[in-house]
Amino acid sequence: MGRAWKFGDNVDTDVIIQGKYLVINDPKELAKHVFENVRPEFAKEVKKGDFVVAGENFGCGSSREHAPLALKATGIEAVLAKSFARIFFRNSVNIGLRVIECDTSKIDDGDELEIDYDKGVIINKTKGIELPFKKPPEFVEEIMRRGGLVNFARAILRGEI
């Protein structure tokens, strides 16, 4: 179970991690600066298993992987949004950051959430409701379960998949 950190529509990659930090390649260092200008408390208060929740077009802007890398390094369980910028979605899957498209209108900042991946529902413990989401294709789920595309490819080469 984790806390919802709610954001609005069109959250740009420069809002997630500012361009001045692109010289940093260590994900843990990047994580210290996530949402620095809009939610300065985020990097200090986010906990493993929390959720970033947003509206439409999350991750628009630049195609660089720093934004999903920094988010993943914070320990969040997943990013839940009504929709994602296509390249952000793809970069997230490639590095193993869970991204889930769903209706986020019934999730408020601070709500306690759980995800049942088998049933395809987000359980809002605070409100006592379940919110369905479209489960990704099995191969995409397997990529995310294995921590990204590189680990997925290694598993194929080892004959595990």
Disulfide bonds with the S-S distance in Angstrom:
none
